[in-house]
Amino acid sequence: MNQHSSTRVENPHGFTHTGPGNIYVNVGAQLQHSDKPAFRRVAEDQLRWLRRVLVAPVDMGKARSTLSDTGTVILDGSPGSGRTSAARVLLREYHRDSGVFHELLPGEEDELSLHDPALVETGDQLLLNLSAADSRQWSAVRAGLLALRKAVHERHAHLVVVMPHGGVVDPDLQYYRVKIERPPGLNVLRRHLRVHGIPYEQYIQPDVTVTEFRPDERPMREIADFADLIRRARETARPDEGFAQWCAAAKRARNDRRKEVATLTAGLREAPQRALLIAVSMLHGAHADVVHRAAQLLLSTLDSPSEGLPLIQHKDLAERLAEIEAATGPDGHIQFAELDYDSAVRAHFWDHMPDLRFHLGTWAARVVDLNDPQLVPAVRDDLVARMADQYLRTRRGDGLASLAERWSSEAASRARLEAAVHILTCALNDPAHGREFRERIYQWCAYRHIKGEFAQVLVQLCADVLASSHPDQALLRLYYLARRERDTTRAVQALCDLAARSRRLRRRLLDRLARSDLSPPDLEIFLRVCDPVPLTDASNTTRSLVEENGVQRSLTTCWHAVLTRMPQAAWHPHTERWLHWAADDTGHRGELLLDVLVHSAERCDNRRGAVFAMLYASAREAERTAPGGPARSAKATELLLRKISVAQGLGQATPPASAKESQP
């Protein structure tokens, strides 16, 4: 049987959550070898899992038809009824290439107001989860829902609101409210068991443990956790054990084992015994070689004296494991005799030996750096996730944040950087700590002095984790990192990749740049994101970005700064790109690009003539490299010259009729 109790999916394109258990992020390749981080929306694997295990709540069909007909549905239901999972599955059905998933966070810093039309773009899937909101928060959000719903309708987007149970809905929004009710708990448990691979003939039989569990009275999360315990019990069971024994083991795992672990620990007075107990609990399911080396590393980290006996007189590993009620399986992997006993051991040492906590962080970093063929990525990830769990369980976010920084020091290995990303990912995805860590990341990116390799950890975290559900927050944090970036372009590249995924995000980045002090880093960022192709793209929408007045103002402000503060050699390749595209786009959008350049130069006051001259010279230079040939580009140059003449009060914006007729 597989001794590893969690599930890992190798997927370089997104973080994965395969149901209850840990979340693993495959980030190593990007951290060291790629300047173009992979993009993530909400993890596709997680949504696929939800679709597989979700037993449709009562009136799920009504919610689906309401969303289909109106673009909006407000889900009501009792806590534990599966409202949030249903909301995500409903939005997944409207996943399109033209929009992004965006979980709205009203009230958080740098989040747009629900009244702001810039919050929604064509094809977006918006989730507003207010299931835990109080009456004051719900009342504040309700005031903006009508405006938000209007923007969603106009842009052919989709919005699912999960309202607090018992909250009041305004009369104008009652039509969109659908109250769902939880499905039968036993059906939910059986669906999870089926997806976990438990044979139908096993779980369909009545079982006293399942009956005592009372699934109809449990929240969906507890049912999912119990099903996962049954899965894990099956994986570690003897061949002669069946469903009843798996369920009994799962039931025992749910018991409070604090006294049991305390008694065991009190009987282990020697440092090597306790080091092995901790190592097994933190690396539960790992190969014996890894656990043995980790236990030795822990003793070394704590400066514990050696046994002082000849090596041949030391207790062998089997004897030492028996002392802590663990054993090695046929495949060489170590587990405790009882299911989930490892979590009780971890909690005991964390709670009752607090002076160990700092040293455990140091030890974990040394373990992930081990060069051992048995230390596979899943084992490293499990170790990091278990460290995160202790910090988060005891509400010690400061300690977790400090640990991530320590792991990202100047001499940090690739494995440690991966561990830093993973432990912060665990914090971001924790319901009780997600908001706190989004704010921490903001402070790091915008204000804190970043040491060592921590900047690239933050880039990866924003680009591959935060952007999957909170792209606006990721955009702002990457922008701050890009402004402070030196000797690398990782943050700038990640920022450009994010902006390329959505017209709305590109619009917001241009607006942010135009409202900045337009320092040299800002200008470099602008030149990276002002590609004329997406600016003039009108597919899947009624008008392109360059046709929007707000975008034109942002472009003009930024180009004005570029033309007046940067040498011509720096901006010529970018004006050349604009001029080539203007020549290829014979419609009004190409002409709008020229208007932006001319209006930008026109604002140069005393240097206006010189800037116009440089712009015209750049256009003449661009004719020689035009993809469509010099003749077509020359027409764009001629049009640019006429617009410059008009700006200087020397001519008309369009050629006279005779000139038009003479053109081929």
C-alpha positions as CSV (number, residue, x, y, z in Angstrom):
1,M,0.0,0.0,0.0
2,N,1.1,3.6,-0.5
3,Q,2.5,4.9,2.7
4,H,2.2,8.5,1.8
5,S,-1.0,10.0,3.2
6,S,-1.4,13.0,1.0
7,T,-1.9,13.5,-2.7
8,R,0.5,15.3,-5.0
9,V,-0.2,16.2,-8.6
10,E,2.8,17.4,-10.7
11,N,1.5,20.4,-12.6
12,P,3.7,23.3,-13.6
13,H,0.6,25.4,-14.5
14,G,-1.2,25.8,-11.2
15,F,-1.4,25.0,-7.6
16,T,-3.4,21.9,-6.8
17,H,-5.9,21.1,-4.1
18,T,-7.1,17.5,-4.3
19,G,-9.6,17.7,-1.5
20,P,-8.8,17.5,2.2
21,G,-5.2,17.7,3.0
22,N,-2.3,19.9,2.0
23,I,-1.9,22.1,-1.0
24,Y,1.3,21.7,-3.0
25,V,2.8,24.3,-5.4
26,N,5.3,23.2,-8.0
27,V,7.5,26.3,-8.3
28,G,11.1,25.3,-8.4
29,A,11.6,25.6,-12.1
30,Q,10.3,29.1,-12.2
31,L,12.3,30.2,-9.2
32,Q,15.7,29.4,-10.8
33,H,15.4,29.0,-14.5
34,S,12.5,31.0,-15.9
35,D,11.9,34.7,-16.3
36,K,8.3,34.0,-17.3
37,P,6.2,32.6,-14.4
38,A,3.4,30.3,-15.2
39,F,0.0,31.9,-14.8
40,R,-2.8,30.7,-12.6
41,R,-6.4,31.5,-12.2
42,V,-8.2,29.5,-9.5
43,A,-6.5,26.2,-9.7
44,E,-8.1,24.0,-12.3
45,D,-7.3,20.9,-10.5
46,Q,-9.1,22.1,-7.4
47,L,-12.2,23.1,-9.3
48,R,-12.2,19.7,-11.1
49,W,-12.1,18.0,-7.7
50,L,-15.0,20.1,-6.5
51,R,-17.1,19.2,-9.5
52,R,-16.3,15.5,-9.0
53,V,-17.2,15.4,-5.3
54,L,-20.0,17.9,-5.2
55,V,-23.5,16.5,-4.6
56,A,-25.7,19.1,-5.9
57,P,-27.6,20.9,-3.1
58,V,-31.4,21.3,-3.4
59,D,-32.2,24.0,-5.9
60,M,-28.7,23.9,-7.5
61,G,-30.6,23.7,-10.9
62,K,-32.5,26.9,-10.1
63,A,-29.2,28.7,-9.2
64,R,-27.7,27.5,-12.4
65,S,-30.6,28.7,-14.6
66,T,-30.7,32.1,-12.7
67,L,-27.0,32.6,-13.4
68,S,-27.4,31.6,-17.0
69,D,-30.4,33.9,-17.6
70,T,-29.2,37.0,-15.7
71,G,-25.5,36.7,-15.2
72,T,-26.0,37.0,-11.4
73,V,-27.1,34.7,-8.6
74,I,-27.2,35.3,-4.9
75,L,-26.8,32.0,-2.9
76,D,-28.4,31.7,0.5
77,G,-28.3,28.7,2.7
78,S,-27.3,27.5,6.1
79,P,-23.7,27.2,7.2
80,G,-22.2,23.9,6.1
81,S,-24.6,23.4,3.2
82,G,-21.8,23.6,0.6
83,R,-22.7,27.2,-0.6
84,T,-19.1,28.2,-1.4
85,S,-18.3,25.0,-3.2
86,A,-21.5,25.4,-5.2
87,A,-20.6,29.0,-6.1
88,R,-17.1,28.0,-7.4
89,V,-18.6,25.1,-9.4
90,L,-21.2,27.4,-11.0
91,L,-18.6,29.9,-12.0
92,R,-16.3,27.2,-13.4
93,E,-19.0,26.4,-15.9
94,Y,-18.6,29.9,-17.4
95,H,-14.8,29.7,-17.6
96,R,-13.7,31.5,-20.8
97,D,-10.5,32.7,-22.4
98,S,-11.7,36.3,-22.5
99,G,-12.1,36.8,-18.8
100,V,-10.5,35.9,-15.4
101,F,-11.7,34.6,-12.1
102,H,-11.7,37.2,-9.4
103,E,-12.7,36.8,-5.8
104,L,-13.9,40.2,-4.7
105,L,-12.7,41.4,-1.3
106,P,-14.7,44.5,-0.3
107,G,-13.1,46.4,2.5
108,E,-9.5,45.3,1.9
109,E,-6.8,47.8,1.0
110,D,-6.4,48.4,-2.8
111,E,-9.6,46.7,-3.7
112,L,-11.8,48.7,-6.0
113,S,-15.3,49.8,-4.9
114,L,-18.2,47.7,-6.0
115,H,-19.5,50.9,-7.6
116,D,-16.5,51.1,-9.9
117,P,-17.2,49.9,-13.4
118,A,-13.5,49.1,-13.8
119,L,-14.0,46.2,-11.5
120,V,-15.6,44.1,-14.3
121,E,-14.4,43.1,-17.7
122,T,-15.9,41.1,-20.5
123,G,-16.2,37.4,-19.6
124,D,-15.0,37.7,-16.0
125,Q,-16.2,35.3,-13.3
126,L,-16.7,37.1,-10.1
127,L,-17.1,35.5,-6.6
128,L,-18.3,37.6,-3.7
129,N,-18.1,35.3,-0.7
130,L,-19.9,37.0,2.3
131,S,-20.9,33.8,4.0
132,A,-19.1,34.9,7.2
133,A,-20.0,38.6,7.0
134,D,-21.8,40.3,9.9
135,S,-24.8,42.5,9.4
136,R,-22.8,45.7,9.1
137,Q,-20.5,44.3,6.4
138,W,-23.5,42.8,4.5
139,S,-25.3,46.1,4.6
140,A,-22.3,48.0,3.2
141,V,-22.0,45.5,0.3
142,R,-25.7,45.5,-0.5
143,A,-25.4,49.2,-1.3
144,G,-23.1,48.5,-4.2
145,L,-24.6,45.3,-5.5
146,L,-27.0,46.9,-7.9
147,A,-24.2,48.9,-9.6
148,L,-22.0,45.8,-9.7
149,R,-24.8,43.7,-11.2
150,K,-25.4,46.3,-13.8
151,A,-21.7,46.2,-14.8
152,V,-21.7,42.4,-14.9
153,H,-24.7,42.5,-17.2
154,E,-23.3,45.0,-19.6
155,R,-20.0,43.2,-19.9
156,H,-21.5,39.7,-20.2
157,A,-19.7,38.6,-17.1
158,H,-21.0,36.3,-14.3
159,L,-21.3,37.0,-10.6
160,V,-22.1,34.6,-7.8
161,V,-22.7,36.2,-4.3
162,V,-22.7,33.9,-1.2
163,M,-24.7,35.9,1.3
164,P,-24.7,35.5,5.0
165,H,-27.4,33.1,6.3
166,G,-30.4,35.1,7.5
167,G,-29.3,38.3,5.9
168,V,-31.7,40.7,4.3
169,V,-31.9,41.1,0.5
170,D,-33.1,44.3,-1.0
171,P,-36.4,44.1,-3.1
172,D,-34.6,44.9,-6.3
173,L,-32.3,41.9,-5.8
174,Q,-34.8,39.3,-4.6
175,Y,-35.2,37.9,-8.0
176,Y,-31.5,36.8,-8.0
177,R,-31.7,35.1,-4.6
178,V,-31.8,31.3,-4.6
179,K,-31.8,29.4,-1.3
180,I,-30.0,26.1,-1.5
181,E,-30.3,23.3,1.0
182,R,-27.7,20.7,1.9
183,P,-27.9,17.4,0.2
184,P,-28.2,14.2,2.3
185,G,-25.0,13.8,4.3
186,L,-24.7,10.1,3.6
187,N,-24.8,10.7,-0.1
188,V,-22.0,13.3,0.2
189,L,-19.9,10.8,2.2
190,R,-20.4,8.1,-0.4
191,R,-19.6,10.4,-3.2
192,H,-16.3,11.3,-1.6
193,L,-15.5,7.7,-0.9
194,R,-16.3,6.8,-4.5
195,V,-14.0,9.5,-5.8
196,H,-11.3,8.3,-3.4
197,G,-11.5,4.9,-5.1
198,I,-13.3,3.0,-2.3
199,P,-15.1,0.1,-4.0
200,Y,-18.9,0.5,-4.2
201,E,-19.6,-2.8,-2.7
202,Q,-17.7,-1.7,0.4
203,Y,-19.2,1.7,1.2
204,I,-22.8,0.9,0.1
205,Q,-23.2,-1.6,3.1
206,P,-24.5,-0.2,6.4
207,D,-21.8,0.4,8.9
208,V,-22.2,1.2,12.6
209,T,-19.3,3.7,12.6
210,V,-20.8,5.7,9.7
211,T,-24.2,5.6,11.5
212,E,-22.6,6.9,14.7
213,F,-20.8,9.7,12.7
214,R,-24.3,11.0,11.7
215,P,-23.3,12.5,8.4
216,D,-26.7,14.3,8.0
217,E,-25.8,16.5,11.0
218,R,-22.3,17.3,9.9
219,P,-21.0,20.3,7.8
220,M,-19.7,19.4,4.4
221,R,-16.1,20.0,5.5
222,E,-16.3,17.5,8.3
223,I,-17.8,14.9,6.0
224,A,-15.0,15.4,3.5
225,D,-12.4,15.1,6.3
226,F,-13.9,11.9,7.6
227,A,-14.0,10.4,4.1
228,D,-10.3,11.3,3.7
229,L,-9.5,9.6,7.0
230,I,-11.2,6.4,5.7
231,R,-9.1,6.7,2.5
232,R,-5.9,7.0,4.5
233,A,-7.0,4.1,6.8
234,R,-7.5,1.9,3.8
235,E,-4.0,2.8,2.4
236,T,-2.3,1.6,5.6
237,A,-4.6,-1.3,6.5
238,R,-3.7,-5.0,6.5
239,P,-4.9,-7.0,3.5
240,D,-7.5,-8.9,5.7
241,E,-9.1,-5.6,6.9
242,G,-12.2,-4.2,5.2
243,F,-14.5,-1.2,5.2
244,A,-15.6,-1.6,8.8
245,Q,-12.0,-1.6,10.1
246,W,-11.2,1.4,7.9
247,C,-14.1,3.4,9.4
248,A,-13.2,2.3,12.9
249,A,-9.6,3.5,12.4
250,A,-11.0,6.8,11.0
251,K,-13.2,7.2,14.1
252,R,-10.3,6.6,16.5
253,A,-8.2,9.2,14.6
254,R,-10.9,11.8,15.4
255,N,-10.5,11.3,19.1
256,D,-8.5,13.6,21.4
257,R,-5.1,12.0,21.9
258,R,-3.4,14.7,23.9
259,K,-3.2,12.7,27.2
260,E,-2.1,9.6,25.3
261,V,0.8,11.4,23.6
262,A,1.7,13.2,26.8
263,T,2.1,9.9,28.6
264,L,4.2,8.4,25.8
265,T,6.5,11.5,25.8
266,A,6.9,11.5,29.5
267,G,8.3,8.0,29.3
268,L,10.9,9.0,26.7
269,R,13.6,10.8,28.7
270,E,16.5,10.5,26.3
271,A,17.2,13.1,23.6
272,P,17.5,10.6,20.7
273,Q,14.1,9.1,21.6
274,R,12.4,12.4,21.4
275,A,14.3,13.5,18.3
276,L,13.1,10.4,16.5
277,L,9.5,10.9,17.8
278,I,9.5,14.5,16.4
279,A,11.1,13.4,13.1
280,V,8.6,10.7,12.5
281,S,5.7,13.1,13.3
282,M,7.0,15.8,10.9
283,L,8.0,13.3,8.2
284,H,5.3,10.8,8.7
285,G,5.2,8.4,5.7
286,A,8.7,9.1,4.6
287,H,11.4,6.6,4.0
288,A,13.3,5.3,7.0
289,D,16.6,6.7,5.7
290,V,15.1,10.2,5.5
291,V,13.6,9.9,9.0
292,H,16.9,8.6,10.5
293,R,19.0,11.4,9.0
294,A,16.4,14.0,10.0
295,A,16.5,12.8,13.6
296,Q,20.3,13.1,13.6
297,L,20.0,16.6,12.2
298,L,17.6,17.6,14.9
299,L,20.0,16.5,17.6
300,S,22.7,18.4,15.8
301,T,20.5,21.5,15.6
302,L,19.8,21.3,19.3
303,D,23.5,20.7,20.1
304,S,22.6,17.5,21.9
305,P,25.7,15.4,22.9
306,S,26.3,12.1,21.1
307,E,25.6,8.8,22.9
308,G,29.3,8.2,23.5
309,L,28.9,4.5,22.7
310,P,30.6,2.7,19.8
311,L,28.4,2.7,16.8
312,I,27.9,-1.0,16.9
313,Q,26.4,-0.7,20.4
314,H,23.7,1.8,19.4
315,K,20.1,0.7,19.3
316,D,19.0,-0.2,15.8
317,L,16.2,1.7,14.1
318,A,13.6,-1.0,14.6
319,E,14.1,-1.0,18.3
320,R,14.0,2.7,18.5
321,L,10.8,2.9,16.5
322,A,9.1,0.4,18.7
323,E,9.8,2.6,21.7
324,I,7.8,5.4,20.1
325,E,5.0,3.1,18.8
326,A,6.0,3.4,15.2
327,A,7.3,0.9,12.6
328,T,8.7,0.5,9.2
329,G,6.5,-0.9,6.5
330,P,7.5,-3.4,3.8
331,D,8.4,-0.6,1.5
332,G,10.7,1.1,4.0
333,H,8.4,3.9,5.0
334,I,7.7,4.8,8.6
335,Q,4.3,5.3,10.2
336,F,2.8,5.3,13.7
337,A,0.6,2.4,14.5
338,E,-2.5,4.6,14.8
339,L,-4.0,6.7,12.1
340,D,-3.3,10.5,12.5
341,Y,-1.2,9.9,15.6
342,D,1.4,12.1,14.0
343,S,-0.7,15.2,14.2
344,A,-1.2,14.7,17.9
345,V,2.5,14.3,18.4
346,R,3.3,17.5,16.5
347,A,0.7,19.5,18.5
348,H,2.1,18.2,21.8
349,F,5.7,19.3,21.2
350,W,4.6,22.6,19.7
351,D,2.2,23.4,22.5
352,H,4.2,22.1,25.5
353,M,7.8,22.7,24.4
354,P,7.6,26.3,22.9
355,D,11.4,26.8,23.1
356,L,11.7,24.2,20.4
357,R,9.8,26.2,17.8
358,F,12.6,28.4,16.5
359,H,15.0,25.4,16.3
360,L,12.4,23.4,14.4
361,G,12.3,26.0,11.7
362,T,16.1,25.8,11.4
363,W,16.0,22.0,11.4
364,A,13.3,21.9,8.7
365,A,15.4,24.1,6.4
366,R,18.3,21.7,6.9
367,V,16.1,18.7,6.1
368,V,14.8,20.2,2.8
369,D,18.4,20.7,1.8
370,L,19.3,17.0,2.3
371,N,20.6,15.3,-0.8
372,D,18.9,12.0,-0.5
373,P,17.1,10.1,-3.3
374,Q,14.3,9.2,-0.9
375,L,13.6,12.9,-0.1
376,V,11.2,13.3,-2.9
377,P,9.3,16.7,-3.5
378,A,6.1,15.4,-1.8
379,V,8.0,14.6,1.4
380,R,9.6,18.1,1.4
381,D,6.2,19.6,0.8
382,D,4.6,17.6,3.6
383,L,7.3,18.8,6.1
384,V,6.7,22.4,5.1
385,A,2.9,22.1,5.3
386,R,3.1,20.6,8.7
387,M,5.3,23.4,9.9
388,A,2.8,25.9,8.5
389,D,0.0,24.1,10.2
390,Q,1.5,24.5,13.7
391,Y,2.1,28.2,13.2
392,L,-1.4,28.8,11.8
393,R,-3.2,26.5,14.3
394,T,-1.7,28.6,17.2
395,R,-2.2,31.9,15.4
396,R,1.5,32.7,15.1
397,G,1.5,34.5,11.8
398,D,4.5,36.6,12.8
399,G,6.6,33.5,13.4
400,L,5.6,31.9,10.0
401,A,6.4,35.2,8.2
402,S,9.8,35.4,9.9
403,L,10.6,31.8,9.0
404,A,9.8,32.4,5.3
405,E,12.3,35.3,5.4
406,R,14.9,33.2,7.1
407,W,14.6,30.5,4.5
408,S,15.2,33.0,1.8
409,S,18.5,34.3,2.9
410,E,21.4,35.2,0.7
411,A,22.7,31.6,0.6
412,A,19.3,30.0,0.2
413,S,19.2,26.9,-2.0
414,R,16.5,26.3,-4.5
415,A,14.9,23.8,-2.1
416,R,14.7,26.4,0.6
417,L,13.2,29.0,-1.8
418,E,10.5,26.5,-2.8
419,A,9.9,25.8,0.9
420,A,9.4,29.6,1.5
421,V,6.9,29.9,-1.3
422,H,5.1,26.8,-0.1
423,I,4.8,27.9,3.6
424,L,3.5,31.3,2.5
425,T,1.0,29.6,0.1
426,C,-0.3,27.6,3.1
427,A,-0.9,30.9,5.0
428,L,-2.6,32.6,2.0
429,N,-5.0,29.7,1.6
430,D,-5.9,29.4,5.3
431,P,-9.4,30.9,5.8
432,A,-8.4,32.5,9.1
433,H,-5.1,34.0,8.0
434,G,-5.5,34.7,4.3
435,R,-6.3,38.4,4.7
436,E,-3.5,38.9,7.2
437,F,-1.0,37.5,4.8
438,R,-2.3,39.3,1.8
439,E,-1.6,42.5,3.9
440,R,1.9,41.2,4.9
441,I,2.8,40.6,1.3
442,Y,1.6,44.1,0.4
443,Q,3.9,45.6,3.2
444,W,6.8,43.4,2.0
445,C,6.4,44.4,-1.6
446,A,5.8,48.1,-1.1
447,Y,7.8,49.2,2.0
448,R,10.0,46.6,3.6
449,H,13.7,46.2,2.9
450,I,13.9,42.8,1.2
451,K,17.0,40.7,1.9
452,G,18.5,37.8,0.1
453,E,16.4,36.0,-2.4
454,F,13.1,36.9,-0.7
455,A,12.1,39.2,-3.6
456,Q,11.9,36.2,-6.0
457,V,9.9,34.3,-3.5
458,L,7.4,37.2,-3.4
459,V,7.3,37.4,-7.2
460,Q,6.5,33.7,-7.4
461,L,3.9,33.9,-4.7
462,C,2.1,36.9,-6.3
463,A,2.3,35.6,-9.9
464,D,1.4,32.0,-9.3
465,V,-0.7,31.9,-6.1
466,L,-2.3,35.3,-5.3
467,A,-3.1,36.0,-9.0
468,S,-5.2,32.9,-9.2
469,S,-8.0,34.4,-7.2
470,H,-7.1,38.0,-6.4
471,P,-5.4,39.3,-9.6
472,D,-5.9,43.0,-8.7
473,Q,-4.0,42.5,-5.5
474,A,-1.3,40.5,-7.3
475,L,-1.0,43.3,-9.9
476,L,-0.3,46.0,-7.3
477,R,2.2,43.9,-5.4
478,L,4.1,43.0,-8.5
479,Y,4.1,46.6,-9.5
480,Y,5.8,47.6,-6.3
481,L,8.3,44.8,-6.7
482,A,9.0,45.8,-10.3
483,R,9.7,49.4,-9.3
484,R,12.3,48.2,-6.7
485,E,13.9,45.5,-8.9
486,R,17.6,45.6,-9.6
487,D,19.8,43.2,-11.7
488,T,16.8,41.1,-12.7
489,T,13.5,41.4,-14.6
490,R,11.5,38.7,-12.9
491,A,9.0,41.0,-11.3
492,V,8.6,43.1,-14.4
493,Q,8.0,40.1,-16.5
494,A,5.5,38.6,-14.1
495,L,3.7,42.0,-14.0
496,C,3.5,42.1,-17.8
497,D,2.3,38.5,-18.0
498,L,-0.5,39.3,-15.5
499,A,-1.6,42.4,-17.4
500,A,-1.6,40.5,-20.6
501,R,-4.3,38.1,-19.2
502,S,-7.0,40.7,-19.0
503,R,-8.0,44.1,-20.6
504,R,-9.2,45.2,-17.2
505,L,-5.8,44.5,-15.6
506,R,-3.9,46.2,-18.4
507,R,-6.2,49.2,-18.0
508,R,-5.7,49.3,-14.2
509,L,-1.9,49.1,-14.6
510,L,-1.8,51.9,-17.1
511,D,-3.9,54.0,-14.7
512,R,-1.6,53.2,-11.8
513,L,1.4,54.2,-13.8
514,A,-0.2,57.5,-14.9
515,R,-1.0,58.4,-11.3
516,S,2.6,57.6,-10.1
517,D,5.5,59.9,-10.1
518,L,6.7,58.3,-13.3
519,S,10.1,57.5,-12.0
520,P,12.6,55.8,-14.3
521,P,11.4,52.3,-13.2
522,D,7.8,53.4,-13.9
523,L,8.8,54.5,-17.4
524,E,10.5,51.1,-18.0
525,I,7.4,49.3,-16.9
526,F,5.3,51.5,-19.2
527,L,7.3,50.7,-22.2
528,R,6.9,47.0,-21.5
529,V,3.1,47.1,-21.2
530,C,2.3,49.7,-24.0
531,D,2.2,47.1,-26.8
532,P,-0.1,48.5,-29.4
533,V,-1.6,45.1,-30.3
534,P,-3.6,44.5,-27.2
535,L,-4.4,48.2,-27.0
536,T,-6.1,48.1,-30.4
537,D,-7.7,44.6,-30.0
538,A,-11.5,44.9,-30.1
539,S,-12.3,41.1,-30.2
540,N,-14.9,40.0,-27.7
541,T,-15.8,43.6,-26.9
542,T,-17.5,46.6,-28.4
543,R,-14.4,48.8,-28.4
544,S,-10.6,48.5,-27.9
545,L,-8.7,49.9,-25.0
546,V,-7.2,52.8,-27.0
547,E,-10.8,53.9,-27.8
548,E,-11.5,54.5,-24.1
549,N,-11.0,58.1,-22.9
550,G,-9.5,57.0,-19.6
551,V,-6.9,54.8,-21.3
552,Q,-6.1,57.5,-23.7
553,R,-5.4,59.9,-20.8
554,S,-3.2,57.3,-19.1
555,L,-1.2,56.6,-22.3
556,T,-0.8,60.3,-23.0
557,T,0.5,61.0,-19.5
558,C,3.0,58.2,-19.7
559,W,4.2,58.9,-23.2
560,H,4.7,62.5,-22.3
561,A,7.0,61.5,-19.5
562,V,8.9,59.1,-21.7
563,L,9.4,61.7,-24.5
564,T,10.6,64.3,-22.1
565,R,12.7,62.3,-19.6
566,M,14.3,59.5,-21.7
567,P,16.8,59.7,-24.6
568,Q,15.4,59.0,-28.0
569,A,17.4,55.8,-28.3
570,A,15.5,54.4,-25.4
571,W,12.0,55.1,-26.7
572,H,12.5,54.8,-30.4
573,P,12.0,51.0,-30.6
574,H,8.6,51.5,-28.9
575,T,7.4,54.4,-31.0
576,E,8.6,52.3,-34.0
577,R,6.3,49.5,-32.9
578,W,3.4,51.9,-32.6
579,L,4.0,53.5,-36.0
580,H,4.3,50.1,-37.7
581,W,1.0,49.0,-36.1
582,A,-0.6,52.3,-37.0
583,A,0.4,51.6,-40.6
584,D,-1.0,48.1,-40.6
585,D,-4.3,49.1,-38.9
586,T,-5.9,51.3,-41.6
587,G,-8.9,51.9,-39.3
588,H,-9.5,54.6,-36.8
589,R,-7.7,52.6,-34.0
590,G,-4.3,53.0,-35.8
591,E,-5.0,56.7,-36.1
592,L,-5.7,56.9,-32.4
593,L,-2.2,55.6,-31.7
594,L,-0.8,58.5,-33.6
595,D,-3.1,60.9,-31.8
596,V,-1.8,59.7,-28.4
597,L,1.8,60.3,-29.5
598,V,1.1,63.7,-30.9
599,H,-0.9,64.8,-27.8
600,S,1.9,63.5,-25.6
601,A,4.5,65.6,-27.5
602,E,2.1,68.6,-27.5
603,R,2.2,68.8,-23.7
604,C,6.0,69.3,-23.7
605,D,5.6,73.1,-23.6
606,N,9.0,74.8,-24.2
607,R,10.4,71.6,-25.8
608,R,7.4,70.8,-28.0
609,G,9.1,71.7,-31.3
610,A,12.2,69.5,-30.5
611,V,10.1,66.6,-29.3
612,F,7.9,66.8,-32.5
613,A,11.1,66.8,-34.6
614,M,12.4,63.7,-32.8
615,L,9.0,62.0,-33.2
616,Y,9.0,62.7,-36.9
617,A,12.5,61.5,-37.3
618,S,11.6,58.3,-35.5
619,A,8.7,57.8,-37.9
620,R,11.0,58.3,-40.9
621,E,13.5,55.8,-39.4
622,A,10.6,53.3,-38.8
623,E,9.8,53.3,-42.5
624,R,13.0,51.4,-43.3
625,T,12.0,48.5,-40.9
626,A,8.2,48.4,-41.6
627,P,7.0,44.8,-42.0
628,G,4.5,46.0,-44.8
629,G,7.2,47.8,-46.7
630,P,8.2,51.5,-46.7
631,A,5.3,52.7,-48.9
632,R,2.6,51.7,-46.3
633,S,4.7,53.1,-43.4
634,A,5.2,56.3,-45.3
635,K,1.5,56.9,-45.3
636,A,1.5,56.7,-41.5
637,T,4.4,59.1,-41.4
638,E,2.5,61.5,-43.6
639,L,-0.5,61.3,-41.4
640,L,1.7,61.8,-38.3
641,L,3.2,64.9,-39.9
642,R,-0.3,66.4,-40.7
643,K,-1.3,65.8,-37.0
644,I,1.9,67.5,-35.8
645,S,1.2,70.4,-38.1
646,V,-2.3,70.8,-36.8
647,A,-0.9,70.7,-33.2
648,Q,1.5,73.5,-34.1
649,G,-1.3,75.5,-35.8
650,L,0.3,75.0,-39.3
651,G,-2.2,72.8,-41.2
652,Q,-5.3,70.6,-41.3
653,A,-5.8,67.2,-39.7
654,T,-6.9,65.6,-43.0
655,P,-5.6,66.1,-46.5
656,P,-7.7,68.1,-48.9
657,A,-10.2,66.3,-51.2
658,S,-7.8,66.5,-54.2
659,A,-5.1,64.9,-52.1
660,K,-7.4,62.0,-51.1
661,E,-8.5,61.4,-54.7
662,S,-4.9,61.2,-55.8
663,Q,-4.0,58.5,-53.2
664,P,-4.1,54.9,-54.6
